[in-house]
Amino acid sequence: MATATPASTPAETVVHVIGAVKDPGVYTLPGGSRVVDALTEAGGSTEAAELSRMNLALILSDGDQIWVPVHGEEPPDVVAVESPISSDAPSVGQGVADGEESLGAVGLNSASSQQLETIPGVGPVTAGRILAFREERGPFTSVDQLLDVSGIGEKTLESLRPYVSLD
């Protein structure tokens, strides 16, 4: 029996691989590729890489940036990129004030785990914690409530702020 492929799988996925890899850069991979495929394309990880901090099985989305950390390294500051959605969207560092909506931002009150994982710095564990918080305490009334989610501190909150809304 043949397995059907989802109709929404793109033919190609373009990703940017940075950090502890042998050949960082922008790579075009087949749709449905995973983080491990991007690492392979980038020549593999260096000896200093801490792969245990990554979800190597995560399916890539077009435009993803994959950061391969060195042991003990903090995530890099998010690179500012003009949003193709709207020039009114906040650039990195501006953030989104509570109550404001950011076009293209992920809605804390409506996003699935997979949608939350599209936010730079949010993996499956953090996404699960955000969903559990939402289920236990009800909808977020402030982006600052992310501080009450286990594993999210001030620095992480500030890096997430440009990418989330209260939808």
VMD Tcl script that builds the backbone (N, CA, C; Angstrom):
set m [mol new atoms 501]
animate dup $m
set s [atomselect $m all]
$s set {name element resname resid chain x y z} {
  {N N MET 1 A 0.847 -1.186 0.000}
  {CA C MET 1 A 0.000 0.000 0.000}
  {C C MET 1 A 0.888 1.243 0.000}
  {N N ALA 2 A 0.652 2.144 -0.900}
  {CA C ALA 2 A 1.446 3.375 -0.993}
  {C C ALA 2 A 0.943 4.389 0.026}
  {N N THR 3 A 1.886 5.152 0.551}
  {CA C THR 3 A 1.529 6.199 1.512}
  {C C THR 3 A 1.310 7.491 0.748}
  {N N ALA 4 A 0.225 8.145 1.019}
  {CA C ALA 4 A -0.080 9.412 0.352}
  {C C ALA 4 A 0.740 10.525 0.970}
  {N N THR 5 A 1.199 11.426 0.139}
  {CA C THR 5 A 1.914 12.601 0.638}
  {C C THR 5 A 0.919 13.734 0.746}
  {N N PRO 6 A 1.022 14.524 1.812}
  {CA C PRO 6 A 0.094 15.642 1.948}
  {C C PRO 6 A 0.183 16.579 0.747}
  {N N ALA 7 A -0.956 17.040 0.287}
  {CA C ALA 7 A -0.986 17.932 -0.866}
  {C C ALA 7 A -0.308 19.260 -0.570}
  {N N SER 8 A -0.183 19.616 0.712}
  {CA C SER 8 A 0.381 20.908 1.065}
  {C C SER 8 A 1.911 20.894 1.128}
  {N N THR 9 A 2.559 19.744 0.904}
  {CA C THR 9 A 4.012 19.679 0.943}
  {C C THR 9 A 4.575 20.388 -0.279}
  {N N PRO 10 A 5.398 21.444 -0.050}
  {CA C PRO 10 A 5.959 22.167 -1.193}
  {C C PRO 10 A 6.995 21.319 -1.921}
  {N N ALA 11 A 7.228 21.628 -3.169}
  {CA C ALA 11 A 8.225 20.910 -3.957}
  {C C ALA 11 A 9.630 21.177 -3.422}
  {N N GLU 12 A 9.866 22.411 -2.956}
  {CA C GLU 12 A 11.179 22.792 -2.443}
  {C C GLU 12 A 11.031 23.592 -1.160}
  {N N THR 13 A 12.062 23.508 -0.324}
  {CA C THR 13 A 12.129 24.283 0.901}
  {C C THR 13 A 13.507 24.928 0.947}
  {N N VAL 14 A 13.534 26.245 1.114}
  {CA C VAL 14 A 14.805 26.958 1.194}
  {C C VAL 14 A 15.042 27.313 2.654}
  {N N VAL 15 A 16.217 26.910 3.177}
  {CA C VAL 15 A 16.553 27.158 4.574}
  {C C VAL 15 A 17.938 27.769 4.687}
  {N N HIS 16 A 18.174 28.430 5.815}
  {CA C HIS 16 A 19.463 29.045 6.112}
  {C C HIS 16 A 20.054 28.314 7.308}
  {N N VAL 17 A 21.208 27.674 7.124}
  {CA C VAL 17 A 21.845 26.907 8.187}
  {C C VAL 17 A 23.029 27.705 8.716}
  {N N ILE 18 A 23.022 27.963 10.032}
  {CA C ILE 18 A 24.097 28.739 10.660}
  {C C ILE 18 A 24.611 28.009 11.889}
  {N N GLY 19 A 25.729 28.476 12.406}
  {CA C GLY 19 A 26.264 27.932 13.647}
  {C C GLY 19 A 27.324 26.881 13.391}
  {N N ALA 20 A 27.332 25.853 14.238}
  {CA C ALA 20 A 28.382 24.844 14.264}
  {C C ALA 20 A 28.200 23.782 13.179}
  {N N VAL 21 A 28.261 24.237 11.917}
  {CA C VAL 21 A 28.239 23.330 10.769}
  {C C VAL 21 A 29.459 23.617 9.913}
  {N N LYS 22 A 29.833 22.649 9.111}
  {CA C LYS 22 A 31.047 22.792 8.307}
  {C C LYS 22 A 30.911 23.813 7.183}
  {N N ASP 23 A 29.705 23.960 6.630}
  {CA C ASP 23 A 29.517 24.873 5.507}
  {C C ASP 23 A 28.198 25.634 5.654}
  {N N PRO 24 A 28.151 26.637 6.549}
  {CA C PRO 24 A 26.901 27.385 6.733}
  {C C PRO 24 A 26.471 28.045 5.428}
  {N N GLY 25 A 25.176 28.196 5.263}
  {CA C GLY 25 A 24.689 28.860 4.066}
  {C C GLY 25 A 23.215 28.605 3.831}
  {N N VAL 26 A 22.760 29.028 2.651}
  {CA C VAL 26 A 21.372 28.867 2.246}
  {C C VAL 26 A 21.291 27.644 1.333}
  {N N TYR 27 A 20.348 26.766 1.641}
  {CA C TYR 27 A 20.219 25.517 0.910}
  {C C TYR 27 A 18.780 25.302 0.459}
  {N N THR 28 A 18.628 24.706 -0.722}
  {CA C THR 28 A 17.322 24.326 -1.247}
  {C C THR 28 A 17.204 22.821 -1.112}
  {N N LEU 29 A 16.176 22.397 -0.380}
  {CA C LEU 29 A 15.955 20.979 -0.104}
  {C C LEU 29 A 14.584 20.566 -0.634}
  {N N PRO 30 A 14.366 19.278 -0.820}
  {CA C PRO 30 A 13.034 18.833 -1.226}
  {C C PRO 30 A 12.009 19.143 -0.134}
  {N N GLY 31 A 10.778 19.439 -0.528}
  {CA C GLY 31 A 9.712 19.663 0.449}
  {C C GLY 31 A 9.594 18.461 1.367}
  {N N GLY 32 A 9.276 18.717 2.636}
  {CA C GLY 32 A 9.156 17.643 3.607}
  {C C GLY 32 A 10.471 17.244 4.242}
  {N N SER 33 A 11.560 17.949 3.909}
  {CA C SER 33 A 12.861 17.636 4.505}
  {C C SER 33 A 12.865 17.979 5.986}
  {N N ARG 34 A 13.789 17.376 6.692}
  {CA C ARG 34 A 13.909 17.570 8.139}
  {C C ARG 34 A 15.219 18.277 8.470}
  {N N VAL 35 A 15.340 18.711 9.720}
  {CA C VAL 35 A 16.539 19.423 10.163}
  {C C VAL 35 A 17.785 18.596 9.873}
  {N N VAL 36 A 17.745 17.295 10.116}
  {CA C VAL 36 A 18.898 16.440 9.869}
  {C C VAL 36 A 19.330 16.505 8.399}
  {N N ASP 37 A 18.379 16.650 7.481}
  {CA C ASP 37 A 18.704 16.751 6.058}
  {C C ASP 37 A 19.449 18.051 5.762}
  {N N ALA 38 A 19.024 19.128 6.423}
  {CA C ALA 38 A 19.691 20.425 6.241}
  {C C ALA 38 A 21.119 20.369 6.778}
  {N N LEU 39 A 21.314 19.697 7.909}
  {CA C LEU 39 A 22.665 19.563 8.466}
  {C C LEU 39 A 23.562 18.783 7.516}
  {N N THR 40 A 23.028 17.731 6.945}
  {CA C THR 40 A 23.788 16.937 5.985}
  {C C THR 40 A 24.183 17.798 4.790}
  {N N GLU 41 A 23.235 18.589 4.301}
  {CA C GLU 41 A 23.492 19.463 3.156}
  {C C GLU 41 A 24.576 20.488 3.475}
  {N N ALA 42 A 24.652 20.905 4.739}
  {CA C ALA 42 A 25.633 21.902 5.172}
  {C C ALA 42 A 26.964 21.246 5.569}
  {N N GLY 43 A 27.164 20.014 5.156}
  {CA C GLY 43 A 28.440 19.349 5.400}
  {C C GLY 43 A 28.544 18.662 6.749}
  {N N GLY 44 A 27.455 18.665 7.504}
  {CA C GLY 44 A 27.465 18.038 8.823}
  {C C GLY 44 A 27.848 19.031 9.903}
  {N N SER 45 A 27.688 18.605 11.133}
  {CA C SER 45 A 28.009 19.478 12.260}
  {C C SER 45 A 29.495 19.389 12.577}
  {N N THR 46 A 29.986 20.412 13.262}
  {CA C THR 46 A 31.372 20.393 13.719}
  {C C THR 46 A 31.444 19.608 15.022}
  {N N GLU 47 A 32.653 19.311 15.484}
  {CA C GLU 47 A 32.822 18.577 16.738}
  {C C GLU 47 A 32.283 19.365 17.928}
  {N N ALA 48 A 32.252 20.687 17.819}
  {CA C ALA 48 A 31.805 21.534 18.923}
  {C C ALA 48 A 30.285 21.617 19.029}
  {N N ALA 49 A 29.563 21.094 18.061}
  {CA C ALA 49 A 28.100 21.214 18.029}
  {C C ALA 49 A 27.447 20.456 19.177}
  {N N GLU 50 A 26.381 21.033 19.708}
  {CA C GLU 50 A 25.593 20.392 20.755}
  {C C GLU 50 A 24.238 20.003 20.150}
  {N N LEU 51 A 24.229 18.899 19.441}
  {CA C LEU 51 A 23.044 18.461 18.711}
  {C C LEU 51 A 21.908 18.033 19.633}
  {N N SER 52 A 22.210 17.728 20.890}
  {CA C SER 52 A 21.154 17.304 21.811}
  {C C SER 52 A 20.175 18.435 22.120}
  {N N ARG 53 A 20.525 19.673 21.796}
  {CA C ARG 53 A 19.627 20.805 22.011}
  {C C ARG 53 A 18.705 21.042 20.822}
  {N N MET 54 A 18.825 20.210 19.802}
  {CA C MET 54 A 18.052 20.394 18.581}
  {C C MET 54 A 17.088 19.236 18.375}
  {N N ASN 55 A 15.994 19.515 17.682}
  {CA C ASN 55 A 15.080 18.462 17.247}
  {C C ASN 55 A 15.447 18.158 15.799}
  {N N LEU 56 A 16.267 17.146 15.603}
  {CA C LEU 56 A 16.757 16.811 14.268}
  {C C LEU 56 A 15.669 16.232 13.368}
  {N N ALA 57 A 14.564 15.800 13.959}
  {CA C ALA 57 A 13.471 15.204 13.182}
  {C C ALA 57 A 12.429 16.221 12.746}
  {N N LEU 58 A 12.558 17.479 13.179}
  {CA C LEU 58 A 11.572 18.508 12.853}
  {C C LEU 58 A 11.500 18.736 11.344}
  {N N ILE 59 A 10.285 18.756 10.812}
  {CA C ILE 59 A 10.086 19.016 9.380}
  {C C ILE 59 A 10.288 20.506 9.137}
  {N N LEU 60 A 11.052 20.824 8.109}
  {CA C LEU 60 A 11.393 22.210 7.791}
  {C C LEU 60 A 10.274 22.924 7.058}
  {N N SER 61 A 10.217 24.222 7.265}
  {CA C SER 61 A 9.315 25.096 6.520}
  {C C SER 61 A 10.165 26.017 5.666}
  {N N ASP 62 A 9.611 26.450 4.554}
  {CA C ASP 62 A 10.336 27.360 3.680}
  {C C ASP 62 A 10.706 28.622 4.454}
  {N N GLY 63 A 11.964 29.006 4.366}
  {CA C GLY 63 A 12.426 30.215 5.027}
  {C C GLY 63 A 12.973 29.997 6.427}
  {N N ASP 64 A 12.986 28.760 6.926}
  {CA C ASP 64 A 13.506 28.488 8.265}
  {C C ASP 64 A 14.992 28.819 8.343}
  {N N GLN 65 A 15.394 29.242 9.530}
  {CA C GLN 65 A 16.817 29.384 9.832}
  {C C GLN 65 A 17.132 28.334 10.883}
  {N N ILE 66 A 18.137 27.514 10.621}
  {CA C ILE 66 A 18.511 26.453 11.534}
  {C C ILE 66 A 19.827 26.845 12.177}
  {N N TRP 67 A 19.788 27.001 13.494}
  {CA C TRP 67 A 20.975 27.363 14.252}
  {C C TRP 67 A 21.482 26.128 14.971}
  {N N VAL 68 A 22.742 25.765 14.711}
  {CA C VAL 68 A 23.363 24.620 15.364}
  {C C VAL 68 A 24.271 25.176 16.457}
  {N N PRO 69 A 23.885 24.968 17.729}
  {CA C PRO 69 A 24.638 25.576 18.827}
  {C C PRO 69 A 25.936 24.848 19.133}
  {N N VAL 70 A 26.885 25.623 19.673}
  {CA C VAL 70 A 28.107 25.085 20.262}
  {C C VAL 70 A 27.779 24.868 21.728}
  {N N HIS 71 A 28.394 23.907 22.371}
  {CA C HIS 71 A 28.127 23.624 23.788}
  {C C HIS 71 A 28.134 24.908 24.611}
  {N N GLY 72 A 27.014 25.161 25.312}
  {CA C GLY 72 A 26.899 26.310 26.199}
  {C C GLY 72 A 26.572 27.628 25.527}
  {N N GLU 73 A 26.479 27.653 24.213}
  {CA C GLU 73 A 26.213 28.890 23.482}
  {C C GLU 73 A 24.744 29.285 23.586}
  {N N GLU 74 A 24.498 30.573 23.768}
  {CA C GLU 74 A 23.137 31.112 23.781}
  {C C GLU 74 A 22.693 31.330 22.337}
  {N N PRO 75 A 21.375 31.248 22.069}
  {CA C PRO 75 A 20.900 31.490 20.703}
  {C C PRO 75 A 21.300 32.881 20.229}
  {N N PRO 76 A 21.577 33.022 18.929}
  {CA C PRO 76 A 21.946 34.338 18.404}
  {C C PRO 76 A 20.750 35.277 18.433}
  {N N ASP 77 A 21.046 36.579 18.422}
  {CA C ASP 77 A 19.956 37.538 18.283}
  {C C ASP 77 A 19.293 37.264 16.949}
  {N N VAL 78 A 17.999 37.449 16.898}
  {CA C VAL 78 A 17.253 37.202 15.670}
  {C C VAL 78 A 17.684 38.229 14.625}
  {N N VAL 79 A 17.877 37.767 13.414}
  {CA C VAL 79 A 18.293 38.646 12.337}
  {C C VAL 79 A 17.089 39.441 11.848}
  {N N ALA 80 A 17.258 40.745 11.722}
  {CA C ALA 80 A 16.153 41.589 11.263}
  {C C ALA 80 A 15.978 41.413 9.763}
  {N N VAL 81 A 14.790 41.078 9.357}
  {CA C VAL 81 A 14.460 40.906 7.951}
  {C C VAL 81 A 13.146 41.622 7.713}
  {N N GLU 82 A 13.064 42.377 6.655}
  {CA C GLU 82 A 11.804 43.040 6.326}
  {C C GLU 82 A 10.758 41.988 6.032}
  {N N SER 83 A 9.623 42.138 6.627}
  {CA C SER 83 A 8.533 41.200 6.412}
  {C C SER 83 A 7.882 41.474 5.066}
  {N N PRO 84 A 7.687 40.432 4.246}
  {CA C PRO 84 A 7.003 40.639 2.980}
  {C C PRO 84 A 5.509 40.885 3.187}
  {N N ILE 85 A 5.014 40.627 4.411}
  {CA C ILE 85 A 3.586 40.772 4.674}
  {C C ILE 85 A 3.196 42.239 4.791}
  {N N SER 86 A 3.983 42.988 5.539}
  {CA C SER 86 A 3.645 44.390 5.761}
  {C C SER 86 A 4.853 45.145 6.257}
  {N N SER 87 A 5.067 46.330 5.742}
  {CA C SER 87 A 6.162 47.147 6.238}
  {C C SER 87 A 5.828 47.711 7.606}
  {N N ASP 88 A 4.567 47.551 8.052}
  {CA C ASP 88 A 4.181 48.007 9.385}
  {C C ASP 88 A 4.493 46.969 10.453}
  {N N ALA 89 A 4.857 45.747 10.038}
  {CA C ALA 89 A 5.183 44.713 11.022}
  {C C ALA 89 A 6.438 45.134 11.762}
  {N N PRO 90 A 6.544 44.780 13.042}
  {CA C PRO 90 A 7.699 45.226 13.803}
  {C C PRO 90 A 8.964 44.569 13.315}
  {N N SER 91 A 10.050 45.325 13.297}
  {CA C SER 91 A 11.333 44.714 12.999}
  {C C SER 91 A 11.892 44.221 14.319}
  {N N VAL 92 A 12.908 43.385 14.248}
  {CA C VAL 92 A 13.473 42.828 15.461}
  {C C VAL 92 A 13.950 43.964 16.351}
  {N N GLY 93 A 13.657 43.849 17.621}
  {CA C GLY 93 A 14.046 44.887 18.563}
  {C C GLY 93 A 12.890 45.808 18.900}
  {N N GLN 94 A 11.937 45.983 17.987}
  {CA C GLN 94 A 10.795 46.839 18.258}
  {C C GLN 94 A 9.811 46.143 19.176}
  {N N GLY 95 A 9.558 44.871 18.911}
  {CA C GLY 95 A 8.602 44.131 19.717}
  {C C GLY 95 A 7.177 44.506 19.377}
  {N N VAL 96 A 6.267 43.823 20.030}
  {CA C VAL 96 A 4.852 44.104 19.863}
  {C C VAL 96 A 4.319 44.419 21.240}
  {N N ALA 97 A 3.758 45.585 21.412}
  {CA C ALA 97 A 3.197 45.951 22.707}
  {C C ALA 97 A 1.966 45.105 22.967}
  {N N ASP 98 A 1.691 44.830 24.241}
  {CA C ASP 98 A 0.503 44.058 24.574}
  {C C ASP 98 A -0.716 44.730 23.980}
  {N N GLY 99 A -1.575 43.921 23.391}
  {CA C GLY 99 A -2.786 44.445 22.789}
  {C C GLY 99 A -2.610 44.784 21.321}
  {N N GLU 100 A -1.370 44.968 20.867}
  {CA C GLU 100 A -1.134 45.270 19.452}
  {C C GLU 100 A -1.101 43.974 18.678}
  {N N GLU 101 A -1.472 44.046 17.432}
  {CA C GLU 101 A -1.390 42.885 16.568}
  {C C GLU 101 A -0.218 43.082 15.614}
  {N N SER 102 A 0.491 42.024 15.323}
  {CA C SER 102 A 1.569 42.062 14.352}
  {C C SER 102 A 1.161 41.181 13.186}
  {N N LEU 103 A 1.104 41.736 11.990}
  {CA C LEU 103 A 0.747 40.931 10.830}
  {C C LEU 103 A 1.769 39.825 10.664}
  {N N GLY 104 A 1.311 38.618 10.505}
  {CA C GLY 104 A 2.205 37.496 10.341}
  {C C GLY 104 A 2.651 36.897 11.664}
  {N N ALA 105 A 2.265 37.493 12.798}
  {CA C ALA 105 A 2.645 36.959 14.098}
  {C C ALA 105 A 1.820 35.715 14.403}
  {N N VAL 106 A 2.381 34.855 15.230}
  {CA C VAL 106 A 1.695 33.633 15.640}
  {C C VAL 106 A 0.815 33.959 16.840}
  {N N GLY 107 A -0.442 33.591 16.761}
  {CA C GLY 107 A -1.397 33.881 17.829}
  {C C GLY 107 A -1.245 32.926 19.001}
  {N N LEU 108 A -0.888 33.456 20.154}
  {CA C LEU 108 A -0.704 32.629 21.345}
  {C C LEU 108 A -1.978 31.894 21.745}
  {N N ASN 109 A -3.133 32.473 21.450}
  {CA C ASN 109 A -4.393 31.880 21.877}
  {C C ASN 109 A -5.031 30.959 20.844}
  {N N SER 110 A -4.440 30.876 19.663}
  {CA C SER 110 A -5.050 30.050 18.627}
  {C C SER 110 A -4.078 29.093 17.944}
  {N N ALA 111 A -2.785 29.279 18.148}
  {CA C ALA 111 A -1.787 28.498 17.414}
  {C C ALA 111 A -1.713 27.048 17.872}
  {N N SER 112 A -1.434 26.190 16.918}
  {CA C SER 112 A -1.162 24.779 17.210}
  {C C SER 112 A 0.315 24.661 17.607}
  {N N SER 113 A 0.699 23.498 18.064}
  {CA C SER 113 A 2.097 23.257 18.411}
  {C C SER 113 A 2.989 23.506 17.196}
  {N N GLN 114 A 2.563 23.012 16.043}
  {CA C GLN 114 A 3.351 23.175 14.823}
  {C C GLN 114 A 3.503 24.652 14.464}
  {N N GLN 115 A 2.462 25.437 14.629}
  {CA C GLN 115 A 2.538 26.874 14.343}
  {C C GLN 115 A 3.460 27.571 15.329}
  {N N LEU 116 A 3.392 27.198 16.602}
  {CA C LEU 116 A 4.281 27.804 17.596}
  {C C LEU 116 A 5.738 27.498 17.279}
  {N N GLU 117 A 5.999 26.319 16.755}
  {CA C GLU 117 A 7.370 25.918 16.435}
  {C C GLU 117 A 7.953 26.699 15.259}
  {N N THR 118 A 7.137 27.480 14.560}
  {CA C THR 118 A 7.668 28.317 13.486}
  {C C THR 118 A 8.325 29.577 14.046}
  {N N ILE 119 A 8.112 29.856 15.324}
  {CA C ILE 119 A 8.717 31.026 15.969}
  {C C ILE 119 A 10.180 30.704 16.248}
  {N N PRO 120 A 11.107 31.575 15.842}
  {CA C PRO 120 A 12.522 31.317 16.126}
  {C C PRO 120 A 12.744 31.111 17.625}
  {N N GLY 121 A 13.411 30.015 17.962}
  {CA C GLY 121 A 13.712 29.718 19.353}
  {C C GLY 121 A 12.681 28.860 20.058}
  {N N VAL 122 A 11.569 28.532 19.390}
  {CA C VAL 122 A 10.535 27.694 20.008}
  {C C VAL 122 A 10.584 26.315 19.358}
  {N N GLY 123 A 10.892 25.330 20.175}
  {CA C GLY 123 A 10.908 23.943 19.717}
  {C C GLY 123 A 9.691 23.214 20.258}
  {N N PRO 124 A 9.644 21.913 20.083}
  {CA C PRO 124 A 8.489 21.133 20.516}
  {C C PRO 124 A 8.221 21.213 22.022}
  {N N VAL 125 A 9.274 21.252 22.837}
  {CA C VAL 125 A 9.083 21.286 24.292}
  {C C VAL 125 A 8.452 22.607 24.714}
  {N N THR 126 A 9.009 23.713 24.234}
  {CA C THR 126 A 8.461 25.028 24.597}
  {C C THR 126 A 7.049 25.190 24.050}
  {N N ALA 127 A 6.828 24.745 22.827}
  {CA C ALA 127 A 5.480 24.834 22.251}
  {C C ALA 127 A 4.494 24.050 23.121}
  {N N GLY 128 A 4.885 22.878 23.563}
  {CA C GLY 128 A 4.030 22.068 24.424}
  {C C GLY 128 A 3.729 22.761 25.744}
  {N N ARG 129 A 4.735 23.438 26.290}
  {CA C ARG 129 A 4.534 24.165 27.549}
  {C C ARG 129 A 3.587 25.351 27.360}
  {N N ILE 130 A 3.696 26.028 26.223}
  {CA C ILE 130 A 2.791 27.151 25.947}
  {C C ILE 130 A 1.356 26.634 25.822}
  {N N LEU 131 A 1.177 25.534 25.113}
  {CA C LEU 131 A -0.165 24.954 24.958}
  {C C LEU 131 A -0.719 24.478 26.302}
  {N N ALA 132 A 0.123 23.850 27.121}
  {CA C ALA 132 A -0.321 23.379 28.438}
  {C C ALA 132 A -0.730 24.559 29.318}
  {N N PHE 133 A 0.047 25.640 29.268}
  {CA C PHE 133 A -0.277 26.842 30.034}
  {C C PHE 133 A -1.639 27.377 29.605}
  {N N ARG 134 A -1.827 27.461 28.292}
  {CA C ARG 134 A -3.092 27.980 27.745}
  {C C ARG 134 A -4.275 27.107 28.163}
  {N N GLU 135 A -4.076 25.797 28.156}
  {CA C GLU 135 A -5.155 24.888 28.527}
  {C C GLU 135 A -5.474 24.972 30.027}
  {N N GLU 136 A -4.438 25.094 30.844}
  {CA C GLU 136 A -4.629 25.136 32.299}
  {C C GLU 136 A -5.187 26.468 32.783}
  {N N ARG 137 A -4.730 27.577 32.187}
  {CA C ARG 137 A -5.070 28.900 32.714}
  {C C ARG 137 A -5.987 29.720 31.825}
  {N N GLY 138 A -6.320 29.203 30.667}
  {CA C GLY 138 A -7.166 29.960 29.756}
  {C C GLY 138 A -6.332 30.812 28.816}
  {N N PRO 139 A -6.998 31.638 28.007}
  {CA C PRO 139 A -6.280 32.413 26.999}
  {C C PRO 139 A -5.301 33.410 27.614}
  {N N PHE 140 A -4.250 33.677 26.858}
  {CA C PHE 140 A -3.284 34.698 27.257}
  {C C PHE 140 A -3.979 36.054 27.169}
  {N N THR 141 A -3.792 36.885 28.167}
  {CA C THR 141 A -4.329 38.247 28.142}
  {C C THR 141 A -3.221 39.262 27.947}
  {N N SER 142 A -1.976 38.777 27.988}
  {CA C SER 142 A -0.810 39.628 27.817}
  {C C SER 142 A 0.339 38.769 27.300}
  {N N VAL 143 A 1.123 39.296 26.384}
  {CA C VAL 143 A 2.305 38.585 25.899}
  {C C VAL 143 A 3.263 38.344 27.066}
  {N N ASP 144 A 3.277 39.253 28.036}
  {CA C ASP 144 A 4.149 39.108 29.203}
  {C C ASP 144 A 3.841 37.853 30.016}
  {N N GLN 145 A 2.651 37.273 29.860}
  {CA C GLN 145 A 2.321 36.031 30.563}
  {C C GLN 145 A 3.210 34.874 30.135}
  {N N LEU 146 A 3.917 35.019 29.025}
  {CA C LEU 146 A 4.857 33.976 28.620}
  {C C LEU 146 A 5.915 33.755 29.708}
  {N N LEU 147 A 6.161 34.775 30.530}
  {CA C LEU 147 A 7.117 34.628 31.634}
  {C C LEU 147 A 6.654 33.567 32.637}
  {N N ASP 148 A 5.357 33.274 32.668}
  {CA C ASP 148 A 4.821 32.263 33.570}
  {C C ASP 148 A 4.920 30.850 32.994}
  {N N VAL 149 A 5.371 30.747 31.748}
  {CA C VAL 149 A 5.554 29.445 31.108}
  {C C VAL 149 A 6.946 28.934 31.479}
  {N N SER 150 A 7.012 27.720 31.981}
  {CA C SER 150 A 8.280 27.123 32.390}
  {C C SER 150 A 9.298 27.191 31.252}
  {N N GLY 151 A 10.493 27.680 31.575}
  {CA C GLY 151 A 11.579 27.743 30.593}
  {C C GLY 151 A 11.663 29.050 29.833}
  {N N ILE 152 A 10.708 29.970 30.026}
  {CA C ILE 152 A 10.761 31.258 29.339}
  {C C ILE 152 A 11.086 32.341 30.351}
  {N N GLY 153 A 12.216 32.983 30.142}
  {CA C GLY 153 A 12.648 34.087 30.994}
  {C C GLY 153 A 12.580 35.397 30.231}
  {N N GLU 154 A 13.080 36.454 30.850}
  {CA C GLU 154 A 13.032 37.794 30.248}
  {C C GLU 154 A 13.684 37.838 28.867}
  {N N LYS 155 A 14.877 37.259 28.753}
  {CA C LYS 155 A 15.618 37.311 27.480}
  {C C LYS 155 A 14.848 36.576 26.374}
  {N N THR 156 A 14.334 35.408 26.714}
  {CA C THR 156 A 13.569 34.643 25.731}
  {C C THR 156 A 12.297 35.388 25.349}
  {N N LEU 157 A 11.613 35.948 26.349}
  {CA C LEU 157 A 10.392 36.708 26.066}
  {C C LEU 157 A 10.681 37.809 25.054}
  {N N GLU 158 A 11.748 38.552 25.254}
  {CA C GLU 158 A 12.066 39.653 24.340}
  {C C GLU 158 A 12.377 39.151 22.938}
  {N N SER 159 A 12.975 37.952 22.819}
  {CA C SER 159 A 13.256 37.416 21.487}
  {C C SER 159 A 11.985 36.895 20.806}
  {N N LEU 160 A 10.977 36.499 21.615}
  {CA C LEU 160 A 9.723 35.981 21.056}
  {C C LEU 160 A 8.733 37.091 20.715}
  {N N ARG 161 A 8.795 38.184 21.440}
  {CA C ARG 161 A 7.802 39.255 21.350}
  {C C ARG 161 A 7.476 39.707 19.919}
  {N N PRO 162 A 8.477 39.875 19.028}
  {CA C PRO 162 A 8.137 40.322 17.665}
  {C C PRO 162 A 7.342 39.301 16.850}
  {N N TYR 163 A 7.293 38.066 17.315}
  {CA C TYR 163 A 6.697 36.986 16.527}
  {C C TYR 163 A 5.354 36.496 17.053}
  {N N VAL 164 A 4.877 37.077 18.155}
  {CA C VAL 164 A 3.640 36.581 18.737}
  {C C VAL 164 A 2.599 37.679 18.874}
  {N N SER 165 A 1.341 37.262 18.910}
  {CA C SER 165 A 0.228 38.172 19.135}
  {C C SER 165 A -0.749 37.470 20.069}
  {N N LEU 166 A -1.811 38.152 20.451}
  {CA C LEU 166 A -2.786 37.570 21.355}
  {C C LEU 166 A -3.964 36.919 20.636}
  {N N ASP 167 A -3.857 36.706 19.322}
  {CA C ASP 167 A -4.936 36.047 18.574}
  {C C ASP 167 A -5.337 34.766 19.230}
}
mol reanalyze $m
mol bondsrecalc $m
mol representation Tube
mol addrep $m
